[in-house]
């Protein structure tokens, strides 16, 4: 259905509404318009059609865009700008679309988001800056923010109050209404040892927040990639699911309960803040950190970055890898880690992943890449085992026995995929040609022939 046909039906539905209910909206002229189920469906289809076909609306989520389309349409309707629409379609549609664009543009501003996170603690030594992304400790964050608009804050040291509250030091409570305002800030940061600061421009607020969380997660997972797999459990957004710090085993035999056992999980830090800070400062790691900064910049500024497609593909592959590392079930972990390789090679499956890894390692498919007590594994055998016999058969239901072990395949896949992520990052850092939809498999072919 064309846009003009949707509008014709919408005008008719708005005029037919006679049962006031919960589905309504007030126009800027103060008139309330109700929506029938059919008009709601038409608004969705109209908004989706405009949203998909106009790049000006890429930086706003569809659900929020629907609200704008509804508002602009009923404004036009209540101001009689949709009268005689069928005889003046082109002009009315142009004006309505321009109103939608202007309203959308007014919601696009610069938002600075603060994402509460757990880290290795390196920010306690010094704030880490990766381009425009800052990772700071909570004390530094409190010093950097400001609250205005309430007189009760003028004669009250609210920053010290927040610091004392975080450190569980009793202090004087502020007067109303600042007491509940400052408590709401405290509740948001109470369990946050660190904060990631991200400034997003050109996006609507909800979409901006969604992007900020993606960037924050990519930032932490990138740093974790530099260290080891246990760090992926220790560096995480507070909003993300994670494993408990300690688990207990309770067993009974012959009617008697054993003394419960306990074990600490991988969430317990094994690297001190000072050690992690020094590791990040090492000269050998600066190319990696620079590459990460460029990836993060591309996620934050896709319109300005040189390689937004390849950067987004690498970040997506990292996300699959990180979730695979954090996954407790070996079979599911293997599918996630193998999917990371699939994303890097642009859905290359067995042949695409094999060709990509051949380029990264500079070896043939028959060369041995893994050795253990049981066997030696060639590159093609590795890809076949983790992708065809592992990921594909697990997802398609061939492997369904809950006790079947995939521990060895998981460990091997994590080692090779980590290397692949490093290889692709460094390859992108040295790349000077056009951005590619085809992914790193094609990029490596170009690099190999030059």
WOWO-V246566 format. One record per backbone hydrogen bond with DSSP energy under -0.5 kcal/mol. CO is the residue of the C=O (numbers start at 0). NH is the residue of the N-H. If there is no record, write none. Layout:
co: {CO CO}
nh: {NH NH}
This chain:
co: {1 2 3 4 5 6 7 8 9 10 11 12 17 21 22 24 24 26 30 32 35 36 37 38 39 40 41 42 43 44 45 46 47 48 49 53 54 56 58 60 61 62 63 64 65 66 67 68 69 70 71 72 73 74 75 75 76 79 81 83 83 84 87 88 89 90 91 92 93 94 95 96 97 98 99 100 101 102 103 104 106 108 108 108 110 110 112 112 113 114 115 116 117 120 121 121 122 127 127 128 129 132 133 133 134 135 136 137 138 139 140 140 141 149 150 150 152 155 156 157 158 159 160 161 162 163 164 167 174 174 176 177 178 179 180 181 182 183 184 185 185 188 190 192 193 194 194 195 195 196 197 197 199 202 203 204 205 206 207 208 209 210 211 212 213 214 215 216 217 218 219 220 221 222 222 223 227 227 228 229 229 230 233 235 236 244 246 248 250 252 255 260 262 264 271 272 273 274 275 276 277 278 281 282 284 285 286 287 288 289 290 291 292 293 294 295 296 300 300 306 307 308 309 310 311 312 313 314 315 316 317 318 319 320 321 322 327 328 329 330 331 332 333 334 335 336 337 338 339 340 341 341 342 343 343 347 348 349 350 351 352 353 354 355 356 357 357 363 364 366 369 374 375 376 376 377 378 379 380 381 382 382 383 385 386 387 389 390 391 392 392 393 397 400 405 406 407 408 409 410 411 412 413 414 415 416 417 418 419 420 421 422 423 424 425 427 438 439 440 441 442 443 444 445}
nh: {5 6 7 8 9 10 11 12 13 14 15 16 19 23 34 26 32 29 26 24 39 40 41 42 43 44 45 46 47 48 49 50 51 52 53 56 57 59 203 64 65 66 67 68 69 70 71 72 73 74 75 76 77 78 80 81 79 82 84 86 87 87 91 92 93 94 95 96 97 98 99 100 101 102 103 104 105 106 106 107 108 110 201 202 112 199 114 197 115 195 237 193 235 123 124 125 136 129 134 130 132 129 135 196 127 194 140 141 142 143 143 144 144 152 153 154 155 157 160 161 162 163 164 165 166 168 167 169 177 178 180 181 182 183 184 185 186 187 188 188 189 191 192 137 116 135 196 114 197 133 112 199 110 108 207 208 209 210 211 212 213 214 215 216 217 218 219 220 221 222 223 224 225 225 226 226 230 231 231 232 233 234 235 117 239 264 262 260 257 255 252 248 246 267 275 276 277 278 279 280 281 281 284 285 288 289 290 291 292 293 294 295 296 297 298 299 300 303 304 310 311 312 313 314 315 316 317 318 319 320 321 322 323 324 325 326 329 332 333 334 335 336 337 338 339 340 341 342 343 344 346 347 345 439 440 351 352 353 354 355 356 357 358 359 360 361 362 366 379 378 376 371 377 368 369 381 382 383 384 385 386 387 388 390 391 392 393 394 395 397 398 396 399 403 409 410 411 412 413 414 415 416 417 418 419 420 421 422 423 424 425 426 427 428 429 430 442 443 444 445 446 447 448 449}
